[in-house]
Amino acid sequence: MSSSTGEKTEQPTDKRLQDARKKGQVAKSQDLTSAALLISTVAVVWLIGGYIGGTLQGMVRDQIEFAATFKGPFTGETAYLVIWRGLTAMVWALVPVFAVVVVFAFLGNYLQIGTIFSFESIAPKFDKLNPVEGFRNKFLKSRPYIELGKTLLKMAITAAVAGYVLWAAREDVIRLISKPPGIVAAYTFGLVLEIGLKIGLAFLILGGADFFLQRFLHRQEMKMTKHEVKEEYKETEGNPLIKAQRRALHREILSQSMAAAVRDADVVLANPTHVAVALKYERGKSEAPVITAKGADLMAAQIRRIAGDAGIPIRHDVPLARALYEFEVDQEIPEELYEAVAVVLQWVYALAEERGEVAAV
């Protein structure tokens, strides 16, 4: 029923998420980045506040001295010089703050989503001009209401933190009435920074929760219909001819690997038609014989053929072949099969002596 109505009930595939990422559609918490920016800005201003204040004071002092000592007509060139000197001083005072803001803005996004270069996310989308689609996005989706709730929560947090800090400092604020302007300015500056830092920490906690919320909402928005999943599977896997070629190549690779393993074996055990297991034992390198290859039915026949062509002894032992087939390739045989396999190896040694060959085991 859901597939016929186009209801998105299926979790997004990796391809769906990768395609969305290429378009710039990723789960990202702007609140988390904003909180990091606020905290970093307050911290750097707190640390180098003396430098910023001293630079700005020097700028004001220079302007006052210039005005007091200036004699002559005030031309456009003079105004340009005054403005330029003031702006230069302000820029040098705020360069550290701007640098920290840029670094943390980059880190805040990079740590969440990595590096993405997509112009599609900033390209104009004309479908937004559709009034029906606009109404649906604004009123029928949950994200706008969630964003509204977060905005109200941040306003409440800001008011609560500012009110708490000011209430705690109320006695000091009252005593400032009789203090010189310099002390009032310094205390006010510190109080504003304290409020900003505490608001930033509260927003950081909110941003952490929002990060997981954005990931959840993103996956919900990326959900697919059953039809979309089927179409993507067809697109990914390709047509039947390509799949057949892929399977043939895979079988060829496996066959080449298995053939090398069989030729390297000391003996092949068969039952005699359904299963075949190749064994190899190298004294000093392994504690017990190792299964180098195994197969059933057609694969077993191929193992027997390769062994016959390579001159590898083939022994028909139904119980032992079936028992060994239960274990994995490259696995040593279990201890309970030592005695039965030892009989087989003695048979291999005897064949080698009859042929005048030196046993390789």
N, C-alpha and C positions, 0 to 999 in steps of 0.2 A: 504493500500500500504506500509505504514511504517513497519507494523508488518511482512509482507512477506519479506522485504529487511533487517530486523533486525535493523532498525533505532531506536535509543534510544530516545524516545519522552516522556516517562513517568517519573514523579518525583520519586526519590528513596523512598522506604518504610522505616519505622523505623527498620524493621528487616534487610534490606539491609545495612543501616548505622551502625547498631549494629554489624553485621558480619564483615563489613569493619574495624570497630574500634578494634575488636578482633585481626585482622591481622595487626594492627598498621597503617591502612590507615585512617588518620584523617586530618582535616583542621588545619594547623599550619603555622604561619609566622615565618620563621627563621630570617627574617630581624628585626622583633620586638624583638626577644630574643637577637640578636646581638647588637641592639641599647641599650637595657637595660644593657647588659654586658659592653659595651663601657662607658656608663654614670657612672655606678657603679664603674668601675675600675678607671676612671679619678677622680671621687669624693673621693674615698678612698686614692688614691695617693696624692690628694690635701690636704686632712685632715691630713694624717700622713706622709707627705713628709719629715718633719723634722726628724721623727724617722727613716725613711728609709735612708735618707742621713747621719744621724749621725751614724747609724749602719755600713753603707758601708765605711764611713770615718774612723771609728774605725778599721774596718778590714784592710784597706789599711795601716793605721798607724802601726798596729801590725805587718803587714808583713814587712814593712820597718824597724821597730825596730828589728825584728827578723833577717833580713838580715844583719843589721849593727852590731849586737852583736854576730852573730853566728860565732863560731870558731870551726873548725874541718872539717872533710871530708863530702861532700854533697852526702849522700847515697840515695838509693831508699826509705828507711824508712823516711829520712828527707823530701824528696820530697812529700811523701804521707802525712806527718804531715802538711806541708805547704798547700797543696791542700785541705786537709780535713778541716783545720781551715778556709780557705777562703770560701769554699762551705757552711760550717755551718753558718757562718756569713751572707752570701747571702740568705740562706733559711730562717733564722730568720727574716731578713729584709723584705722578700717578703711573709711570711706566711699570714699576714692580707689581702694582695691583692688576694692571691690564695683562701683564705676562702670566700671572698666576691664574687669572680668569680664563685665559686662552688654554693654558695647560690642563686645568681641571675640566674645562668644557670638553676638550678632546678625550681625556681619560674617562670621564663620566660616560661618554658614548662608546668609546672603544672597548672598555671592560664589559659592557653589556652586549654589544652586537658585533664587535670586531670591526674590520675595515670593509665598508660597502661603498662602491661608486655606482650610483644609479641616478640617471637624469629623469627616469620615468616618474619617480615620486614627486618631483617638483614641476613636471610638465603639466600644462593646463588640462583638466579633465572636463570635457564638455557635457558629459553625462550628468554632472552636478547641476546643470541648468535645468534638468528635468524636474518640474515641481513635484511630481508624484514620488520620484526617487528621493528628492530632498525631504519631503514629508516623512517618508518611511525611515530615512536615516536619522532624522531628528526626534521623532516621536515614537517609533515602533521598535527601536533598538535599545538595548540596555546601556550601551556605552555612554550616551549623553547624560543619562541620569546618574551614572556612576561618577562621571566627571563633575557634575553639579554637586553631588554629595561630597566629593573630595575638596572642592573649592570652599564649600561651607565649613567643612571640618578644618581646613587650613586657616580660615578666617577666625574660627573659634579658638584654635591653638594660638594664633598670633595675639589675639586679645587676652587670652588667659595668661600667657607667658609675660606679656608686657605689663599686665595688671599686677601679676605676682611680684615681678622685680620692682616695679614702682612702689607697691605697697610695702615691700620689705625695706625700701630705701626712703620711706616717707620722712623719717626724722632727719636724715642727712639732707634731704631736699629742702626741708624747712629751714635748717641752719644755714643753707647757702644764701639766704636772703641778705645776710650781713657780710658776705664774703666778697672779695674783689672779683672783677669780671674774669680775670685769668683763671682763678680757681674754679669759678662756676663753669667756664667753658671746658676745662680739663675734666671736671667731674661728670659733666653732661656727656662729654665724648666717651668716657669710660662706661657710663651707664647705657648709652646707646649700643656700644659694642657688646656689652653683656647681654642685653636683650636680643641682639642679632645672633649671637652665638647660641644662646639657649633655644631660640626659635629654629635655628639651623639644625641643632641636634634633634629636636622634636620632628622636624621635617625629614631628617635622615631616617628615623624609624618609620615614619609614614611612607617614605620613598621605598624602603626595603620591602614593606608589605605590598606596595603598589607594583613593584617589580614582578612579584609572583602573580599578582592579579592580572597584569598585562600579558604575561605568558599564558595564563589560563584563557583570557579573552581572545588572544591571538589564535590559539588552537581551536577555540570554538568557532571563530570566524573562518578558519581554514578548513573546517569540516567539509566533507564531500558527499555527494549523493552516490548511491550504488551504481548508477549509470556512469558517473564520472570516474569511479574506481575502475570499472570494466574498460572504459575507453582508454584510460591511462595505461592499464595493463597491456592492452593491445598495442598501444603506441610504443611502450617500453620493450616488450618482448619481440615485436616485429611480426611479420607474416609467417605462416607455417614453413615456407621454404627456408627462410633464414634460421628458424629454430631447428629445422632438421640438419642444416649445415653446421650449426653450433654443436648439436649433439654428436654429429659424426666426428667433428674435430676433437671434442672432449674424449670420445671413445678411442680415437687414434692416439691421443696423448697418454691415456691410461694404458692402452695396449703396449705402447713402446716402453713405458715404465715397468709394466708387469713382465714383459719379455726379458728385459735386462735382469730383473729379480729372479726369474726362473732359470736363466742361463747361469746365474751365480750360485744357484742352490746345489746341494749335495745329493738330494733325493726328492722325488715327488711321490706322495702317497695319494692313492685314488681308491674309490669305493665300488666299482671301477668307472661308473659313467656319470654319476650325479655331482660329486664334489672332487676336488683335487687340491692338495696342500703341498707347497714346496718348503723344504727345510734346509737350513744351513747351520753347521756347527764349526766354529773356529776355536780350538783349544787355546786358552790364555786370553782371549778377547771377550768371551761370554761364558757364563757359568753353565748354560744349557743351550741346546739347539734353538734357533730362532726361526719363526715363520716368516718367509720372505715374500710369499704370494699365496693367494687362495682364490678359488672361484667355484661357482656352481653351474651345472648344465652347460650352456655354450661356452662360458668362461672356463669351465673345467676342461672341456674338450680342447680349447685353445692352449691351456697350460700343458696338457699332455702332448699336444703336437709340438710345441716349442721345446719341451724337454726331450722328446724323441729326436728332433732335428739336432739338438745340441749334445746328444749323447748322455743326458742326465738319466740315471736309473729311475725307473718307475715301478713302484711296488703296490700291488693291490691288497689293501687291508681295510675292509669296510668299517669295523668298529673304530680303529685308530684314526682313519681319515675323517670320519664324522665327528669324533671327539676333538680333533685338532681344529676342525673348521669353526668351532664355536669361539675360538680365540682370534685376536686381532693380528693384522700384519705387523711385523717388527716386534712382536711380543715373544718373550721366551716361553717355552712350553712349561706347563705346571709340573710340580714335583711328582704328582701321581701318575704321570705318563712317562717318567724317566725310563722305567724298565722296558716298556713296550718300544719306545723310540731307540733305546740302546740295542735291542735286537735288530732293528732296521739298519742302524749304523754299522753293526757287525756284518750284516749282509752286504752293505755297500763296500766295506773294506775288503770282504772276500772277493767281490766282483773286480775290484781294482787290482787285487793280487793276481787273479786269473788272467787279467789283461796285461799284466806286467807293468801296471801303473803304480805310482806312489800315491797313497791316499792323501788328499788335501786337508784332511781333518785330523 
